[in-house]
Amino acid sequence: MSALNSWQRRRAGHRMAVDRTRSPRAAFWTVWILAVIVAGCSTGGRGGPAGAVPGTSGMLSEAEISRIPKEHRSAVLAALARAGDNWPEMAFALRNAEDAHVEAVAFLVANMPDRDLASLKGAFILENVELAYKAREETPWGKGIPDEIFLNDVLPYASLNERRDDWRRDFYERFLPVVRDCKTAGEAAVKINAEAFQMLGVEYHATKRPKPDQSPYETMEAKYASCTGLTIIVVDACRAVGIPMRVAGTPSWTTKRGNHTWSEVWDGQWRFMDGAGLNKGWLAADAAKADPTDPMHCIYASSFKKTPIHFPLVWDRSLKCVNAVDVTPFYLGRQKVEIQVLDKPGGKPVAADVVLCLDGSVYAKGSTQTGSNDGGTLRFELPANQEFEVHIAAAGKPKAARGTLRTTQDPERRTTFFLKEQLIHENR
């Protein structure tokens, strides 16, 4: 019997217990009474529940907390405290997650907005996590997605402040057949973008749509959406089949009035997607005139992981709950970069995994292959005038070597890295 069915059965009894403690007063006394009972049984009436961590009111035991990865542990405990009357739902998801899925559940709980901590069901979280991993295993591009990208740009159940719909299973079943023959995430994303709106019976209309920040099912019911609502549908459809996708947008163009929202897909690196394909179309010219010195004219990409800045929601500027990264440099200018890894100057190509990080986060990833016609060359299109940290993990090496790559304003460049011990020597 599947794990999903197992925790759903446990969920039935759990929900009855949770429903009885919905009011804050009832929740307080229920938790207090249970704590006293457990304390009396476990410690002879002295102290709190056996194995509980101080400050968590017995929400999770020490053993349960120890399952949570250290990098998320303190944030998860803080989130449980902010969940208020809904903390049993968050604790339920953490307790019942499969060992292989604990990190994903912890990531969601640690980073979700407070409104979600106070309202989402544990079963909703668990099913979203299970289906995200299922898509990762069943698609050609899934296994090559770095964990960091998967957690932040495939796993999340929402992008902005839209209503939280239970779309993942529905969209998985609708769109997996659409991308069945696709080989890469980019190819699959372009195909979904071309077919999703007709499949779902929706189209663009700036005034017939009920509101800008529509959820997928709100858009399907209304049959109309603005650029934001349509982008949310595409992002969710892609995430449902394991494609890393995020919302991008600007609060205000420099070339004309109004805002705009679109999507970015990760297929080895981040690329923007328009009706014309990847990194091309009318959007490119207007976005290239963004103003990096003015927050209203910058370009942002959504992030589920907490960041220092927020995604500007022009329909409600008071909301600061959507995290973001500033991606303006990618739109202002890009450089086509070719990377080759050799064992020594003038030597042979090395089969290796190459990861480029920008501002501490994974930006691009690829693998060089020996014996290929292009000499194992990787090709990226990167934002100009940026310094990337390079990690190269070659076969037979105990750990990855590190170096740096600085892009310039030149249209193209070719870079060769020579591996020597654990240092990377770059031939510019």
C-alpha positions as CSV (number, residue, x, y, z in Angstrom):
1,M,0.0,0.0,0.0
2,S,1.4,3.4,-0.9
3,A,2.8,5.9,1.6
4,L,0.2,8.4,0.4
5,N,-2.7,6.1,1.4
6,S,-1.0,5.4,4.7
7,W,-0.7,9.0,5.8
8,Q,-4.2,9.7,4.5
9,R,-5.6,7.1,6.8
10,R,-3.7,8.6,9.7
11,R,-4.9,12.0,8.6
12,A,-8.6,11.1,9.1
13,G,-8.2,10.6,12.8
14,H,-5.8,13.5,13.1
15,R,-8.3,15.9,11.5
16,M,-11.0,15.1,14.1
17,A,-8.6,16.0,16.8
18,V,-7.6,19.2,15.2
19,D,-11.1,20.3,14.4
20,R,-12.0,20.2,18.1
21,T,-9.3,22.7,18.9
22,R,-10.0,25.4,16.3
23,S,-10.6,28.3,18.6
24,P,-7.4,29.9,20.2
25,R,-8.8,29.3,23.7
26,A,-9.7,25.7,23.1
27,A,-6.3,25.1,21.4
28,F,-4.5,26.6,24.4
29,W,-6.3,24.4,27.0
30,T,-6.1,21.3,24.9
31,V,-2.3,21.6,24.4
32,W,-1.9,22.5,28.1
33,I,-3.9,19.6,29.3
34,L,-2.1,17.1,27.0
35,A,1.2,18.5,28.1
36,V,0.3,18.0,31.8
37,I,-0.9,14.4,31.1
38,V,2.2,13.5,29.2
39,A,4.4,15.1,31.8
40,G,2.7,13.1,34.6
41,C,3.0,9.8,32.7
42,S,6.6,10.4,31.5
43,T,8.3,12.3,34.3
44,G,6.3,11.6,37.4
45,G,4.7,15.1,37.3
46,R,8.0,17.0,37.0
47,G,8.8,19.1,33.9
48,G,7.3,19.0,30.4
49,P,6.7,16.1,28.0
50,A,9.5,13.6,27.8
51,G,11.8,14.4,24.8
52,A,10.1,17.7,24.0
53,V,12.2,20.8,23.1
54,P,11.8,23.8,25.3
55,G,9.9,26.7,23.7
56,T,7.9,24.5,21.3
57,S,5.1,23.5,23.7
58,G,5.7,19.9,22.9
59,M,4.8,20.4,19.2
60,L,7.6,18.1,18.1
61,S,9.7,15.7,20.2
62,E,13.5,15.8,20.1
63,A,13.5,12.7,17.9
64,E,11.1,14.4,15.4
65,I,13.1,17.6,15.4
66,S,16.3,15.7,14.8
67,R,14.9,14.5,11.4
68,I,14.7,18.1,10.2
69,P,17.9,19.2,8.4
70,K,20.0,21.5,10.5
71,E,19.9,24.3,7.9
72,H,16.1,24.5,8.3
73,R,15.6,23.5,11.9
74,S,15.5,26.8,13.7
75,A,13.3,28.3,10.9
76,V,10.9,25.4,11.1
77,L,10.5,25.8,14.9
78,A,10.0,29.5,14.5
79,A,7.3,28.8,11.8
80,L,5.5,26.4,14.1
81,A,5.3,29.1,16.8
82,R,3.8,31.5,14.2
83,A,1.3,29.0,12.9
84,G,-1.0,29.7,15.9
85,D,-4.0,27.4,16.0
86,N,-2.9,25.7,12.9
87,W,0.4,24.3,14.2
88,P,-0.9,20.7,14.4
89,E,-1.2,20.7,10.6
90,M,2.4,21.8,10.1
91,A,3.5,19.3,12.7
92,F,1.5,16.5,11.0
93,A,3.2,17.2,7.7
94,L,6.7,17.1,9.4
95,R,5.9,13.9,11.3
96,N,4.4,12.0,8.4
97,A,6.8,12.9,5.7
98,E,8.9,10.0,4.3
99,D,12.5,10.2,5.2
100,A,13.4,11.2,1.6
101,H,10.9,14.0,1.7
102,V,11.6,15.5,5.2
103,E,13.9,18.2,3.7
104,A,11.2,19.3,1.2
105,V,8.5,19.5,3.9
106,A,10.9,21.4,6.2
107,F,11.8,23.8,3.3
108,L,8.2,24.6,2.7
109,V,7.3,25.1,6.4
110,A,10.4,27.2,7.0
111,N,9.8,29.5,4.1
112,M,6.0,29.7,3.6
113,P,4.2,33.0,4.3
114,D,2.5,33.4,7.6
115,R,-1.0,33.2,6.0
116,D,-0.1,29.7,4.8
117,L,1.2,28.7,8.2
118,A,-2.1,29.6,9.6
119,S,-4.3,27.9,7.0
120,L,-2.8,25.1,5.0
121,K,-3.5,21.5,5.8
122,G,-0.8,18.9,6.5
123,A,-2.3,16.5,3.9
124,F,-2.1,19.3,1.2
125,I,1.6,19.8,1.9
126,L,2.4,16.0,1.9
127,E,0.6,15.4,-1.4
128,N,2.3,18.3,-3.1
129,V,5.7,17.0,-2.0
130,E,5.0,13.5,-3.1
131,L,3.8,14.5,-6.5
132,A,6.8,16.9,-7.0
133,Y,9.2,14.0,-6.4
134,K,7.1,11.7,-8.6
135,A,7.5,14.2,-11.5
136,R,11.2,14.5,-10.8
137,E,11.7,10.8,-11.2
138,E,9.5,10.3,-14.3
139,T,10.9,13.1,-16.6
140,P,14.2,13.1,-18.5
141,W,15.2,16.4,-17.0
142,G,14.1,15.8,-13.4
143,K,17.1,13.9,-12.1
144,G,19.5,16.6,-13.4
145,I,17.9,19.4,-11.4
146,P,20.0,20.6,-8.5
147,D,18.3,20.2,-5.2
148,E,18.4,23.9,-4.5
149,I,16.5,24.6,-7.8
150,F,14.1,21.8,-7.2
151,L,13.1,23.0,-3.7
152,N,12.6,26.6,-4.7
153,D,11.2,26.4,-8.2
154,V,9.5,23.0,-8.6
155,L,8.2,22.1,-5.2
156,P,6.3,25.2,-4.2
157,Y,2.5,25.2,-4.4
158,A,2.2,28.9,-5.2
159,S,4.2,31.8,-6.8
160,L,2.7,35.1,-5.6
161,N,-0.2,35.9,-3.4
162,E,-2.8,34.0,-5.4
163,R,-5.4,31.8,-3.8
164,R,-3.9,28.4,-2.8
165,D,-5.5,25.9,-5.3
166,D,-4.9,22.1,-5.2
167,W,-3.7,22.0,-8.8
168,R,-0.6,19.7,-8.8
169,R,-2.2,16.3,-9.4
170,D,-4.7,17.7,-11.9
171,F,-2.0,19.5,-13.9
172,Y,0.3,16.5,-13.7
173,E,-2.3,14.3,-15.3
174,R,-3.2,17.0,-17.9
175,F,0.3,18.1,-19.0
176,L,2.6,15.0,-18.6
177,P,1.2,13.6,-21.9
178,V,1.9,16.9,-23.6
179,V,5.6,16.8,-22.8
180,R,6.0,13.0,-23.0
181,D,8.4,13.2,-26.0
182,C,10.3,16.2,-24.9
183,K,14.0,15.7,-23.9
184,T,14.8,19.0,-22.0
185,A,13.0,21.2,-19.5
186,G,13.3,24.1,-21.9
187,E,11.7,22.2,-24.8
188,A,8.9,21.0,-22.5
189,A,8.2,24.5,-21.1
190,V,7.9,26.0,-24.6
191,K,5.4,23.3,-25.6
192,I,3.3,23.8,-22.5
193,N,3.3,27.6,-23.0
194,A,2.1,27.0,-26.6
195,E,-0.8,24.6,-25.7
196,A,-1.9,25.2,-22.1
197,F,-4.2,28.1,-22.6
198,Q,-6.2,26.4,-25.3
199,M,-6.3,23.2,-23.3
200,L,-7.7,25.0,-20.3
201,G,-10.0,27.3,-22.2
202,V,-8.5,30.6,-21.1
203,E,-7.2,33.7,-22.8
204,Y,-5.8,37.1,-22.2
205,H,-8.0,40.1,-21.5
206,A,-6.9,43.0,-19.4
207,T,-10.4,44.1,-18.3
208,K,-12.7,41.0,-18.5
209,R,-10.6,39.1,-15.9
210,P,-12.0,39.5,-12.3
211,K,-8.7,40.4,-10.7
212,P,-4.9,40.4,-11.6
213,D,-3.7,37.9,-9.1
214,Q,-5.9,34.9,-10.1
215,S,-5.2,31.4,-9.1
216,P,-5.3,28.7,-11.8
217,Y,-8.8,27.6,-11.1
218,E,-10.0,31.2,-10.7
219,T,-8.7,31.8,-14.2
220,M,-10.3,28.6,-15.6
221,E,-13.6,29.6,-14.1
222,A,-13.5,33.2,-15.4
223,K,-11.9,32.1,-18.8
224,Y,-9.9,35.3,-18.8
225,A,-6.7,36.5,-17.2
226,S,-4.2,39.3,-17.4
227,C,-0.5,38.5,-17.9
228,T,-0.1,37.7,-14.2
229,G,-2.9,35.1,-14.1
230,L,-1.7,33.5,-17.3
231,T,1.9,33.4,-16.1
232,I,0.8,31.7,-12.8
233,I,-1.0,29.0,-14.8
234,V,2.1,28.3,-17.0
235,V,4.3,28.2,-13.9
236,D,2.1,25.7,-12.2
237,A,1.6,23.5,-15.3
238,C,5.4,23.3,-15.7
239,R,6.1,22.7,-12.0
240,A,3.5,19.9,-12.1
241,V,5.7,18.0,-14.6
242,G,9.0,18.7,-12.8
243,I,10.1,21.8,-14.8
244,P,11.7,24.5,-12.7
245,M,9.8,27.7,-13.3
246,R,9.3,31.0,-11.6
247,V,7.4,34.3,-12.1
248,A,9.3,37.3,-13.4
249,G,8.1,40.8,-13.8
250,T,8.6,44.6,-13.6
251,P,6.5,47.0,-11.6
252,S,6.8,49.6,-14.4
253,W,8.4,49.7,-17.8
254,T,10.7,52.6,-18.6
255,T,9.5,52.7,-22.2
256,K,5.7,52.8,-21.6
257,R,3.1,52.8,-18.9
258,G,2.2,49.8,-16.9
259,N,3.7,46.6,-15.4
260,H,4.2,43.2,-17.0
261,T,4.6,39.7,-15.7
262,W,6.2,36.7,-17.5
263,S,7.9,33.4,-16.7
264,E,11.5,32.1,-16.4
265,V,12.5,28.5,-16.9
266,W,15.6,26.7,-15.7
267,D,16.9,24.2,-18.2
268,G,20.6,24.2,-17.1
269,Q,20.4,28.0,-16.5
270,W,17.7,30.6,-16.2
271,R,16.0,31.8,-19.4
272,F,13.0,34.0,-19.9
273,M,10.1,32.7,-21.9
274,D,7.8,34.6,-24.2
275,G,5.5,33.5,-27.0
276,A,8.5,33.5,-29.4
277,G,10.5,31.0,-27.3
278,L,13.4,31.3,-24.9
279,N,15.4,34.5,-24.5
280,K,13.8,36.2,-27.5
281,G,10.6,38.1,-28.6
282,W,9.4,41.6,-28.0
283,L,10.0,41.3,-24.3
284,A,13.8,41.3,-24.8
285,A,13.9,44.8,-26.3
286,D,11.7,46.4,-23.6
287,A,13.4,44.6,-20.7
288,A,16.8,45.7,-21.9
289,K,15.8,49.2,-21.0
290,A,15.2,48.5,-17.4
291,D,16.7,50.9,-14.8
292,P,18.8,49.0,-12.2
293,T,18.9,52.2,-10.0
294,D,15.2,52.5,-9.6
295,P,13.3,49.7,-7.8
296,M,10.1,50.5,-9.8
297,H,12.0,49.9,-13.0
298,C,13.9,46.8,-12.0
299,I,13.1,43.2,-13.0
300,Y,12.4,40.7,-10.3
301,A,11.9,36.9,-10.2
302,S,9.8,35.2,-7.5
303,S,11.4,33.1,-4.8
304,F,9.8,30.8,-2.3
305,K,12.9,30.8,-0.2
306,K,13.2,33.9,2.0
307,T,15.3,36.7,0.5
308,P,16.2,40.2,1.5
309,I,13.8,41.8,-1.0
310,H,10.2,41.2,-2.0
311,F,8.4,40.9,-5.3
312,P,6.4,44.1,-5.9
313,L,2.7,43.3,-6.2
314,V,1.4,46.3,-8.0
315,W,-2.2,45.4,-7.3
316,D,-1.5,45.6,-3.5
317,R,1.7,47.4,-2.7
318,S,1.1,46.8,1.1
319,L,1.9,43.1,0.7
320,K,5.5,42.2,1.3
321,C,5.1,38.5,1.7
322,V,6.4,37.3,-1.7
323,N,10.2,36.9,-1.8
324,A,12.2,37.8,-4.9
325,V,15.6,38.1,-6.5
326,D,16.7,41.1,-8.6
327,V,17.4,39.7,-12.1
328,T,17.8,43.0,-13.9
329,P,21.4,42.4,-15.0
330,F,20.3,39.4,-17.1
331,Y,18.0,41.6,-19.2
332,L,20.3,44.5,-19.6
333,G,23.0,42.5,-21.4
334,R,24.1,38.9,-21.8
335,Q,27.3,37.2,-22.8
336,K,27.5,33.8,-24.6
337,V,30.1,31.8,-22.7
338,E,31.8,28.6,-23.8
339,I,33.4,26.5,-21.1
340,Q,35.9,23.7,-21.6
341,V,37.6,21.7,-18.8
342,L,41.0,20.2,-19.5
343,D,43.3,18.1,-17.3
344,K,46.2,20.5,-18.1
345,P,47.2,23.2,-20.6
346,G,47.1,21.6,-24.0
347,G,45.8,18.4,-22.4
348,K,42.7,16.3,-22.8
349,P,39.0,17.2,-22.0
350,V,37.8,16.1,-18.6
351,A,34.3,14.7,-18.0
352,A,33.0,16.9,-15.2
353,D,29.9,18.5,-13.6
354,V,30.2,22.3,-13.8
355,V,28.1,24.5,-11.5
356,L,28.0,28.3,-11.7
357,C,26.8,30.2,-8.6
358,L,25.8,33.8,-8.4
359,D,25.3,35.6,-5.1
360,G,25.6,32.2,-3.3
361,S,22.8,30.5,-5.3
362,V,23.0,28.0,-8.2
363,Y,22.6,29.8,-11.5
364,A,23.7,27.3,-14.1
365,K,24.8,23.7,-14.4
366,G,26.1,21.4,-17.1
367,S,28.2,18.4,-17.7
368,T,31.2,18.2,-20.0
369,Q,31.6,14.9,-22.0
370,T,34.8,13.4,-23.3
371,G,34.8,12.1,-26.9
372,S,32.1,14.5,-28.1
373,N,32.5,16.4,-31.4
374,D,32.7,19.8,-29.6
375,G,35.5,18.7,-27.2
376,G,33.1,18.6,-24.3
377,T,32.3,22.3,-24.5
378,L,29.5,23.8,-22.4
379,R,27.5,26.8,-23.6
380,F,25.7,29.3,-21.4
381,E,24.1,32.7,-21.9
382,L,25.0,34.7,-18.7
383,P,24.3,38.2,-17.5
384,A,27.2,40.5,-18.4
385,N,29.6,42.1,-15.8
386,Q,28.9,39.5,-13.1
387,E,31.3,37.3,-11.1
388,F,30.4,33.7,-10.8
389,E,31.8,31.1,-8.4
390,V,32.7,28.0,-10.4
391,H,32.5,24.5,-8.9
392,I,33.9,21.6,-11.0
393,A,33.5,18.0,-9.9
394,A,35.5,15.7,-12.1
395,A,35.3,11.9,-12.0
396,G,37.7,10.4,-9.5
397,K,38.2,13.6,-7.6
398,P,37.2,13.5,-3.9
399,K,35.6,17.0,-3.9
400,A,34.8,19.8,-6.3
401,A,37.4,22.3,-7.4
402,R,36.6,25.9,-7.2
403,G,37.4,29.0,-9.2
404,T,35.8,32.2,-10.6
405,L,34.4,33.4,-13.9
406,R,33.9,37.0,-14.7
407,T,31.6,37.9,-17.5
408,T,32.1,41.0,-19.6
409,Q,30.1,43.2,-22.1
410,D,31.7,41.4,-25.0
411,P,29.0,39.4,-26.9
412,E,31.0,36.1,-26.6
413,R,33.9,34.5,-24.8
414,R,35.5,31.1,-24.5
415,T,37.0,30.0,-21.2
416,T,39.1,26.9,-20.5
417,F,39.6,25.6,-16.9
418,F,42.6,23.5,-16.1
419,L,42.2,21.2,-13.1
420,K,45.2,21.0,-10.8
421,E,44.7,19.4,-7.4
422,Q,41.7,21.2,-6.0
423,L,42.4,24.5,-7.7
424,I,41.0,25.8,-11.0
425,H,43.3,27.7,-13.3
426,E,41.5,29.7,-15.9
427,N,42.9,30.5,-19.4
428,R,41.2,33.7,-20.4
